[in-house]
Amino acid sequence: METPRGADIRGREPIGRDSRRNPGRLASARSGTAAALNGTQTGAFSLVELLMVLVILGVLAALWVGPARRVGEKRARENCALHLRQMFVALELYARDFGGRYPALPTAPTAEPVLSLLVPRYTTDTPTFVCPASGDAAPPDAQPFASAKISYAYYQGRRSGTEP
């Protein structure tokens, strides 16, 4: 039996250019595989290629998460500052009605009962008393919240127009 020109004794083609089936393409390095025997190529990705894509996506996600988190933190700080300004306005309105004195309850153990005096006459927006960054639940709207938890401290005994 005679072997075709350029083939080894088992009838397989040598590794190199396969000019009969795919001109300009290299034959498979593993000449015993099905792709080398019938000249077809598979369209699948190798494991290394898939892992590289996952690594690149992970790096891009990590680069995106950092700035996104900082933007969220900045927004929460700005909302806390806005809440403090709204509380100041309510405290100033209270002080105008009570001769320059801010709310005070000598027996109050925390700020909640004292600041609850502002609701509903000087403010009805009780979520103002909870910082958005704290994760605490807001007290019910337009109802005193003496037993609820707020995010801010309050020092009693001050008068309007005095320096700290």
Backbone hydrogen bonds in HBPLUS format (Angstrom, degrees):
<---DONOR---> <-ACCEPTOR-->    atom                        ^
c    i                          cat <-CA-CA->   ^        H-A-AA   ^      H-
h    n   atom  resd res      DA  || num        DHA   H-A  angle D-A-AA Bond
n    s   type  num  typ     dist DA aas  dist angle  dist       angle   num
A0007-ALA N   A0004-PRO O   3.19 MM   3  5.69 160.4  2.23 137.9 136.0     1
A0008-ASP N   A0012-ARG O   3.01 MM   4  5.74 157.8  2.06 162.2 165.2     2
A0011-GLY N   A0008-ASP O   3.06 MM   3  5.52 164.6  2.08 117.8 121.9     3
A0027-ALA N   A0016-GLY O   2.77 MM  11  5.51 163.3  1.80 153.2 157.6     4
A0018-ASP N   A0025-ARG O   3.34 MM   7  6.39 162.5  2.37 173.9 173.6     5
A0025-ARG N   A0022-ASN O   3.17 MM   3  5.64 161.0  2.21 139.2 137.9     6
A0033-THR N   A0030-ARG O   3.14 MM   3  5.90 175.2  2.14 128.2 129.4     7
A0037-LEU N   A0033-THR O   3.09 MM   4  6.35 147.4  2.20 145.0 154.7     8
A0038-ASN N   A0034-ALA O   2.97 MM   4  6.11 164.6  2.00 156.5 158.1     9
A0039-GLY N   A0035-ALA O   2.92 MM   4  5.32 123.5  2.25 130.3 140.7    10
A0050-LEU N   A0046-SER O   3.13 MM   4  6.46 161.2  2.16 152.7 157.6    11
A0051-LEU N   A0047-LEU O   2.93 MM   4  6.13 157.7  1.98 149.4 155.7    12
A0052-MET N   A0048-VAL O   2.94 MM   4  6.15 154.3  2.00 147.9 154.7    13
A0053-VAL N   A0049-GLU O   3.07 MM   4  6.31 157.0  2.13 148.1 153.7    14
A0054-LEU N   A0050-LEU O   3.05 MM   4  6.31 157.9  2.10 146.5 152.4    15
A0055-VAL N   A0051-LEU O   2.92 MM   4  6.17 153.1  1.99 147.5 154.9    16
A0056-ILE N   A0052-MET O   2.96 MM   4  6.19 162.9  1.99 151.1 155.2    17
A0057-LEU N   A0053-VAL O   2.94 MM   4  6.16 161.7  1.97 151.1 156.2    18
A0058-GLY N   A0054-LEU O   2.90 MM   4  6.06 151.6  1.98 143.7 151.7    19
A0059-VAL N   A0055-VAL O   2.97 MM   4  6.24 156.0  2.03 150.6 156.5    20
A0060-LEU N   A0056-ILE O   3.00 MM   4  6.25 163.6  2.02 151.7 156.0    21
A0061-ALA N   A0057-LEU O   2.92 MM   4  6.08 156.0  1.98 146.6 153.3    22
A0062-ALA N   A0058-GLY O   2.96 MM   4  6.16 156.3  2.02 146.0 152.2    23
A0063-LEU N   A0059-VAL O   2.97 MM   4  6.23 151.7  2.06 148.4 156.1    24
A0064-TRP N   A0060-LEU O   3.05 MM   4  6.26 139.5  2.22 140.3 150.9    25
A0064-TRP N   A0061-ALA O   3.16 MM   3  5.08 125.5  2.47  92.4 106.3    26
A0065-VAL N   A0061-ALA O   2.96 MM   4  6.12 152.4  2.03 152.6 159.3    27
A0068-ALA N   A0064-TRP O   3.33 MM   4  6.38 157.8  2.38 146.5 153.0    28
A0069-ARG N   A0065-VAL O   2.92 MM   4  6.02 154.7  1.98 153.9 159.4    29
A0070-ARG N   A0066-GLY O   3.12 MM   4  6.42 159.2  2.17 151.0 156.8    30
A0071-VAL N   A0067-PRO O   2.97 MM   4  6.18 153.7  2.04 148.8 155.4    31
A0072-GLY N   A0068-ALA O   3.11 MM   4  6.36 157.1  2.17 143.7 149.4    32
A0073-GLU N   A0069-ARG O   2.94 MM   4  6.23 156.5  2.00 151.4 157.9    33
A0074-LYS N   A0070-ARG O   2.93 MM   4  6.09 156.2  1.99 146.2 152.7    34
A0075-ARG N   A0071-VAL O   2.97 MM   4  6.18 157.9  2.02 148.5 154.4    35
A0076-ALA N   A0072-GLY O   3.01 MM   4  6.24 154.1  2.08 144.3 151.1    36
A0077-ARG N   A0073-GLU O   2.97 MM   4  6.25 156.5  2.03 147.9 153.9    37
A0078-GLU N   A0074-LYS O   2.97 MM   4  6.22 157.5  2.02 149.2 155.4    38
A0079-ASN N   A0075-ARG O   2.95 MM   4  6.21 151.7  2.03 145.7 153.4    39
A0080-CYS N   A0076-ALA O   2.94 MM   4  6.21 150.9  2.02 146.1 154.1    40
A0081-ALA N   A0077-ARG O   2.95 MM   4  6.24 157.6  2.00 149.0 154.8    41
A0082-LEU N   A0078-GLU O   2.96 MM   4  6.19 151.7  2.04 143.3 151.2    42
A0083-HIS N   A0079-ASN O   2.93 MM   4  6.18 153.8  2.00 145.9 152.7    43
A0084-LEU N   A0080-CYS O   2.96 MM   4  6.28 153.7  2.03 148.4 155.5    44
A0085-ARG N   A0081-ALA O   3.03 MM   4  6.33 152.8  2.10 146.2 153.2    45
A0086-GLN N   A0082-LEU O   3.01 MM   4  6.31 156.1  2.07 148.4 154.9    46
A0087-MET N   A0083-HIS O   2.90 MM   4  6.18 153.1  1.97 148.5 156.1    47
A0088-PHE N   A0084-LEU O   2.92 MM   4  6.14 151.8  2.01 144.1 151.9    48
A0089-VAL N   A0085-ARG O   3.02 MM   4  6.34 155.2  2.09 148.6 154.3    49
A0090-ALA N   A0086-GLN O   3.13 MM   4  6.42 162.5  2.16 146.8 150.9    50
A0091-LEU N   A0087-MET O   2.87 MM   4  6.12 156.4  1.93 150.3 157.4    51
A0092-GLU N   A0088-PHE O   2.84 MM   4  6.06 155.1  1.90 151.2 157.9    52
A0093-LEU N   A0089-VAL O   2.97 MM   4  6.24 156.1  2.03 150.6 156.8    53
A0094-TYR N   A0090-ALA O   3.03 MM   4  6.27 156.7  2.09 146.0 152.2    54
A0095-ALA N   A0091-LEU O   2.86 MM   4  6.11 159.6  1.90 147.8 153.7    55
A0096-ARG N   A0092-GLU O   2.96 MM   4  6.21 148.9  2.06 147.1 154.5    56
A0097-ASP N   A0093-LEU O   3.30 MM   4  6.58 152.3  2.38 142.7 149.1    57
A0097-ASP N   A0094-TYR O   3.09 MM   3  5.30 119.5  2.47  99.4 113.9    58
A0098-PHE N   A0094-TYR O   3.10 MM   4  6.36 131.6  2.35 143.7 157.4    59
A0098-PHE N   A0095-ALA O   3.24 MM   3  5.06 134.1  2.46  92.2 104.5    60
A0100-GLY N   A0095-ALA O   2.64 MM   5  4.38 153.9  1.70 154.5 146.7    61
A0101-ARG N   A0098-PHE O   3.25 MM   3  5.65 163.7  2.28 113.8 118.7    62
A0160-SER N   A0100-GLY O   2.45 MM  60  4.72 170.4  1.46 155.1 159.0    63
A0102-TYR N   A0158-ARG O   3.38 MM  56  6.04 176.9  2.38 149.3 148.5    64
A0108-ALA N   A0105-LEU O   3.05 MM   3  5.43 168.4  2.07 120.1 123.6    65
A0115-LEU N   A0111-ALA O   2.96 MM   4  6.07 178.3  1.96 168.1 168.5    66
A0116-SER N   A0112-GLU O   2.94 MM   4  5.87 134.6  2.15 144.1 156.5    67
A0117-LEU N   A0114-VAL O   3.10 MM   3  5.65 159.2  2.15 111.3 117.6    68
A0118-LEU N   A0115-LEU O   3.12 MM   3  5.67 161.1  2.16 112.3 117.9    69
A0119-VAL N   A0116-SER O   3.19 MM   3  5.55 156.9  2.25 109.0 115.6    70
A0122-TYR N   A0118-LEU O   2.83 MM   4  5.14 152.1  1.91 150.5 159.0    71
A0126-THR N   A0124-THR O   3.11 MM   2  5.79 125.8  2.42 106.1  91.1    72
A0142-ALA N   A0124-THR O   3.06 MM  18  4.18 142.0  2.21 138.1 139.0    73
A0128-THR N   A0125-ASP O   3.15 MM   3  5.82 158.7  2.20 115.8 122.4    74
A0129-PHE N   A0126-THR O   3.04 MM   3  5.75 161.8  2.08 123.2 126.9    75
A0130-VAL N   A0127-PRO O   3.13 MM   3  5.47 165.2  2.15 114.8 116.9    76
A0151-SER N   A0129-PHE O   2.98 MM  22  6.32 163.9  2.01 151.0 156.1    77
A0134-SER N   A0131-CYS O   3.08 MM   3  5.47 155.3  2.14 111.6 119.1    78
A0148-ALA N   A0145-PHE O   2.99 MM   3  5.11 158.7  2.03 110.9 117.9    79
A0162-THR N   A0159-ARG O   3.43 MM   3  5.94 159.3  2.47 133.7 131.6    80
